[in-house]
């Protein structure tokens, strides 16, 4: 049995259907010289070569053969992308050290020193390259590169995802714009189906170029391996993939696909409305809330779900003011809602192909406050009508008072000429008589309303009713208005001082007279005389 067959048999055992483990870990316990596997390469015979922190290991599928370089203590502890060169036609390996290049002959477990001239020929300097591949200047912090069989160039970066370049097309995939689980791409391998398998900072990923989708093998799915190392990956001729880690290496058949069983059942947990904890909603039952519970928050959860790390969530409110958010792993929903009815639609989406796995709807009703229900609105309408009527009545009374004041001013000029222009004869005769009596007693500070309606020969009730109808004033207001009209006339037509005018108008206290005058007219008597109004 040749060496290639031994490797094939060994790796086929790893992928046995009866074995729930889809890959095999190799560590120092299995014969590896060091768990730090910096590079993995294969030769034409079928051997796998592991460049570790303690030398080169050759693996034939069963045993490891160690190629030591203990005589040179300058070997690197961290390997750059081009430290190990693939074997030449004579199956020799070349390894770059800080102080030169060493050559490894597979038939002899030792290293030979290469002259400086040969060293420069093996690694020709190329600016802005990754293993001699020219890279565009907008690719930052490249780690690994792979030229696929169709000519597509894949470049993995330290924290900027993976770049895909084919002709003039340049695409970049990151966590933010795709289902990629990590932006740190450490190693790349193409399998026979022309999909790209890559190690990342968060497990393994497989990229399907035609569909532009990702499929992941994460620690949550049982891949209990250490941290992957940069550029430590290889595919054998018989279809095995190997990746190096800080804890050894893993090897698996390229046809392996981790079974996906999406038994998604969405539920809502940690529901809070208006600062009050409501609890959980396992079956999306409708929420009926008061107006003070409009500050609504909740978390999306799921049960009976096999791969929770591969789920993305998306939601929208059907009130017309919102749009679908971009699918993400964010599970927290928070909205401030006004009274009304809403429908919250939530989706669970596969991170591999962005297919919707489940969609649920939650109906939400926020009640209006008591002071804004139908009965309250009817009361507000009635109140507004009453207020409007009251204001309208005030306007009518104000106009009537204005008309009465105009009549009084005319009556003070002529007690008879005004009658020719008045339409309401009875009211005018009544008003004429009242005015004559009041005018005759303007200077009498003891004159009262009782004396007025007695002189008119009327009862108190009849007199008050008639006065209100004819003038819009009560009797006391009418007397005060007559005195103010007389005061205005004296201020305009005489040189009497303020005290004399106050006495003539029935006020014994000039200061009180000035206060009443300012309240009625808007300015004090002195300002009125100066024409400030």
Buried (B, 14 or more C-beta within 10 A) or exposed (E): EEBBEBBBEBBEEBBEEEEEEBBBBBBBEEBBBBBBBBBBBBBEBBBBBBBBBBBBBBBBBEEBBBBEBEEBEEBBEEBBBBBBBEBEEEBBBBBBBEEBBBBBBBEEBEBEBBEEEBBEEBBEEEEEBBBEBEBEEEBEEBBBBBBBEEEBBBBBBBEBBBBBBBEEEEBBBBBEEBBBBBBBBBBBBBBEEEBBBBBBBBBBBBBBBEEBBBBBBBEBBEBEBBEBBBBBBBBBBBBBBBBBBBBBBBBBBBEEEBEEEBEBBBBBBBBBBEEEEBEEBEEBEEBEBBBEBBBBBBBBBBEEBEBEBBBBBBBBBBBEEEEEEEBEEBBEBEBEBEBEEBEBBBBBBBBBEBEEBBEBEBBBEBBBEEEEEEEEEEEEEEEEEEEEEEEEEEEEEEEBBEEBBEBBEBBBEEEEEBBEEBEEEEBBEBBBEBBEBBBEBBBEEEBEBEEBBEBBEBEEEEBBEBBBEBBBBEBEBBBBBBBBBBBBBBBEEEEEEBBEBBBBBBBEEBEEBBEBBBEBBEEBBEBBBEEEE
